[in-house]
Amino acid sequence: MVKMSLDPVQMMSGQVKELKVSPSSNGDTRGTWEEKPVFDQDQLGLTTKPKPVTGRRARKVEGGVFFPKPENAVTIAVSSRVLFRTEREQKVFEQEGVEEYLRYQIEHENEPFEPGPAFPFVKALEAVNTRLRDLYPQSEELFDIVLVTYNHAHVGIRLINTINHHNLFIERFCMTGGSSPIGYLKAWQTNLYLSADADKVREALAEGIAAATMFMPEKRTEVSESQLRVAFDGDAVLFSDESERIFKAHGLDKFFEHERENEDTLLDHGPLKGFLEALGKLQKKFYARGQRLDCPIRTFLVTARSAASSGIRALKTLRAWGLEIDEALFLAGAPKGPMLEKIRPHIYFDDQMFHVEGAAEMGTIAAHVPYGIAQKHNTKKKTAEGK
């Protein structure tokens, strides 16, 4: 099994705990990772010699950039531990304590962090924004990136310096000083939250916020710098886990029978349906200007369902929702990793650790969505048509 972690001490643990939430929420179960309480330096800045902050921002402003209202933007909240690599700082905290950790951050605030697993995704969001601004200079329908950190504000200088060093256009920060960021995510009308903290991801899902836990694979596949590529699993990610519950409880034959009988019954929504809708909304802005074939956003459905036996219900559901998926891969239980290696997405969302691990083994940045019945089944056996 490939080792994936944002910090050397935060490997996948393989234990799942169930989370009880209200039926109206977006998540209903706990996921699994090492859940030992740690001081989340998620929010410590990275910095390099303060790159000309004023110059960078001035160029952006001269180019017509303004900050959209949350209700108009597609808001992506990322934790500093997924945007940047912070393993060394985590070791300082665990081995030497909080005070030494804070002192270390201040002493190194002119040293930038290296890019983390969410970094290429964020760069691709910015590339899409550049194209959108060219087509619609006054529009607020853009990706808006919010950096979320549990750290205290006085250590944020390193984050700001690092953002300037990497020439990222991130102006919105939430430094919560150790308190939960979930209330702020709701205030931002967040469309997607990416974090290294599985507990906070489950908390966000329970509040109806699309969220996933990110991990760093040992090898990385090169991804496009000009086209945002996002891949989704189907059941318990875009759709509810209704069909997967049938499979887990009664096996493959009953699963096929259930899907055939309900072919014309729409699947209920899953936790990331809203994020796919937000991507589709921005895609249509390019289609309206004749750029369907040159659209800088491309989406993929990568499911272990088979096309003839159970895929038609998924496609009918997406069509009824008014959502377009650019490419749909029905793998009939075949491994997803090799296909994802060819797709080269900036991020792949799946509710099963088995598939997250398989994707990471092939170099894909995969994110775990701790939602649905699969969180009770933490085994590495293949689930064939269960996805």
MOCOR-V340585 format. One record per backbone hydrogen bond with DSSP energy under -0.5 kcal/mol. CO is the residue of the C=O (numbers start at 0). NH is the residue of the N-H. If there is no record, write none. Layout:
((CO	NH) (CO	NH))
This chain:
((1	3) (5	85) (6	9) (8	10) (10	33) (18	20) (21	24) (30	16) (37	39) (38	40) (39	42) (40	43) (41	79) (42	44) (44	158) (45	161) (45	162) (50	52) (51	55) (52	56) (53	57) (54	58) (55	59) (56	60) (57	61) (58	62) (59	64) (60	63) (65	67) (68	71) (68	72) (72	74) (73	75) (73	143) (74	76) (74	190) (74	191) (75	77) (75	145) (76	193) (77	147) (78	81) (78	82) (79	83) (81	117) (81	118) (82	115) (83	85) (85	89) (86	90) (87	91) (88	92) (89	93) (90	94) (91	95) (91	96) (92	96) (96	100) (97	101) (98	102) (99	103) (100	104) (101	105) (102	106) (103	107) (105	108) (107	110) (109	111) (110	46) (113	84) (115	118) (117	121) (118	122) (119	123) (120	124) (121	125) (122	126) (123	127) (124	128) (125	129) (126	130) (127	131) (128	132) (129	133) (130	134) (131	135) (135	138) (139	141) (141	73) (143	75) (144	171) (145	77) (145	147) (146	173) (147	79) (148	175) (149	177) (150	176) (151	154) (152	155) (154	44) (154	157) (154	158) (155	159) (156	160) (157	161) (158	162) (159	163) (160	47) (160	164) (161	165) (162	167) (163	166) (167	169) (168	170) (170	172) (171	146) (173	148) (173	175) (175	178) (180	184) (181	185) (182	186) (183	187) (184	189) (185	188) (191	76) (192	211) (193	78) (194	213) (195	197) (196	200) (197	201) (198	202) (199	203) (200	204) (201	205) (202	206) (203	206) (203	208) (204	25) (204	26) (204	207) (207	209) (209	192) (211	194) (212	367) (214	216) (215	4) (227	229) (227	297) (228	345) (228	346) (229	299) (230	348) (231	301) (232	237) (233	236) (233	237) (233	238) (236	271) (237	269) (238	235) (239	235) (240	244) (241	245) (242	246) (243	247) (244	248) (245	249) (246	250) (250	254) (251	255) (252	256) (253	257) (254	258) (255	259) (256	260) (257	261) (259	262) (261	264) (263	265) (267	239) (269	272) (271	275) (272	276) (273	277) (274	278) (275	279) (276	280) (277	281) (278	282) (279	283) (280	284) (281	284) (281	285) (282	285) (282	286) (283	287) (285	288) (285	290) (286	289) (291	294) (295	227) (297	229) (298	326) (299	231) (299	301) (300	302) (300	328) (302	330) (304	331) (305	309) (305	310) (306	310) (306	311) (309	313) (310	314) (311	315) (312	316) (313	317) (314	318) (315	319) (316	320) (317	321) (317	322) (318	321) (326	300) (327	329) (328	302) (328	330) (330	333) (335	339) (336	340) (337	341) (338	342) (339	343) (346	230) (347	366) (348	232) (349	368) (351	354) (351	355) (352	356) (353	357) (354	358) (355	359) (356	360) (357	361) (358	361) (358	363) (359	362) (362	220) (363	365) (364	347) (365	214) (366	349) (367	212) (367	369) (368	370) (371	374) (372	375) (373	376) (375	377) (376	378) (382	385) (383	386) (386	233) (386	234) (386	304))
